[in-house]
Amino acid sequence: MIEHIEKVFGLHGEGFSCLLRINEHGLLELLHFGEPLSTADAEAFITKPGLGWGESVLLDENNTASCADSMPLAWSGTGRGDYRESPIEFGGISSDFRFAYARVLDKPEPMSTLPFAKGKSETLKIVMTQPGAELSLYFSIFGGVLTRHAVLRNTGKENIVLTKFMSSLMDIHGEFDITTFDGGWISEMRKHKIPVSENRVVNESVTGFSSHRHNPGFLLSEPEATEDSGIVYGFNLIYSGNHYAAAQRSLQGFTRVIQGISPSDFIKTIAPGEVFESPEAVLAFSEKGFSGLSEKMHRFVSENIIPEYWKNRERPVLFNNWEGCMFDFNEARLLGLAKEAKKLGCELFVLDDGWFGKRDSDKAGLGDYSINKQKLPNGISGLSKKINSMGMEFGLWFEPESVNEDSDLFRAHPDWILRDDFTPLKGRNQFLLDLTRPEVRDYIVENVSAILDSAKISYVKWDMNRHSVALGTKAHDYIIGLYEVLGRIFGTRPQVLLESCSSGGNRFDLGMLCFGPQIWCSDNTDPIERITIQENLSYLYPQSTFGAHVSAAPHAQTLRNTPLCTRGNVSFFGCLGYELDLKHLLGIEKKQISEQIAFYKKYRRVFQFGKFYRIKNGWQVTEGKTTLAAVFRKILSAAPGYEKLRLKNLDKAKVYTFSTFAQKLRVGQFGSLVKHVVPVNLNPNGFILRTADKFVTLPDGNLEFKASGGAFSAGIMLLPLFRGTGYDKNQRTLADFGSELFIIEEAEK
Ligand code: DGJ
């Protein structure tokens, strides 16, 4: 609901209120963003400046308190006495927008160049002006989330040179910690939390893309906030390019939070009559700690960001050939893998990199779309028909934004790459195509569309494997070009499941999610690393957006050897896939994978769309009467104590059954310790044990009982862990990197 009492605006969403006021100087003040309350309470939040602050530059010389620097604002100017960070810069010229008028709209005005949140909402448009320019500030309520963006119109006769233009500025009263999610290739989403003080904390990407270096999403929390209590704010941006956010406390105790396009190298000339729009910023508030915040963000992404067709639609279990084959495949090898994948229960076969041009390594072929007939004599269409006839869907990898020097495209159009006056720089042997040029965009749209129309392709992996250079002021136009391309290809093919990827999670953002409902989180599929990556993504994004695959162990990036059950248990909490050479699997491993896939399919809706909770050492998902919970172990200590499992949000008055997703132990993992279980002294490296390891498994700690929701909230006692006193099927014989999965179902009365 949006209320308007004279110059006070009350925006009331689910679980939050935002109160804004136009003050006597025509500036937009933020009175409150937090707990739900009445618009009539606005008076209580107006700052009482008394005689004002020393050293002030005054907006009204007769009023010692008229200093913009000490006001809690929701927008500000440059060079007019507010020395905190400004949201707008005109390359050294002051800016001073004052209130003109406001309107309540029953739906947001659509943006013309950028993706935006969709669905039921209400919008407040506040228009401010200064000579020669009009600024429209949009505030929209989507359930429990507030979004903001700004549009600048040149109403004058001269060009405007814009060098900084943020989407949102909020002066929130209080002391906060900021949590950012930073990293790099195979180490995405490392969580860092520091106090916000008088020094500015910046969360920015300048690689041309939203980047794995600094995800655009971040959190602000009261120091005492916990997972389930206390005040936490969440921020994100519907944008895939260079982003910027900063937080800084003022002397008056306000924390200024700003978000938008990175001003680094940003210059936009706006001609008379033209407009420039900023990406939409997403802001959420929770008084129920980090989990309350995540719940709001998840709902927003699921309901207002991902494409309509894929809302709540179950995703197939896929097999991807990349980690198993890399570039080394032909039709026979792919069909062999597909046959095996089908037997295991996979529903979609994805052919990754290497199917076109001279693409036998990452040194050639990008930019070309001719099918590599040596590998695929029957083309994509022949291959896909054979896969379809096995009862599987077919999906294909593309990397349309890049070009190798060794490609027909580059030979024909060397001028199509993004470049400056220096020698063009390569990353992974490739250049970026200049998506600001219409002929480049047409080339991509025509070629990708032709392939998609040449066969039954129900899934696309859209990859992008380098940072940008030489973008300068073109950075933003590149992203607009990319959005145009994605809209033209997938807008008319909504049923194609688009999974975006950028060397893993280098472009995990809300902009890309507006075009495709899932993103490949990371090339790092080691489950222990994935616990960190997926858990940290879960602060801001729902698990249905995570591409999560089981791959081989020891792992290619960490050399870590992890049990198959843990690889499965981690990947279940996302869109499950398998990505390894199935030919090398033992019979017992294949059996285990079939069981995993059958289990996942049975509970797929719960895993993909259930409410997600971070619990102690693991995760919980709940949908309807079913709860699934996993507990992950990293490094085990000797003689571990008894352990309880505490679940969240079960009905205390109801009764639930508890069972374990049965796991098996490989005998080989015990080495010479097997002598404690069998009466013969077996050589751990000998033929008998090595052979037995391929065929024999031992049951591991299965627990079944009934208890009330209250008991699960208090924490139920699990079976004991291995304590160095021998094997017992009624204990949990977990070693390092072990894990368990529990099923909790509401019992029939
Ligand atoms: C990077 C991706 O993240 C991988 O999954 C794979 O698709 C390769 N590119 C292919 O070159």
Residues whose N, C-alpha, C, O or C-beta is under 5 A from the ligand:
A	BS01	DGJ	W322 D352 D353 C501 S503 G504 D523
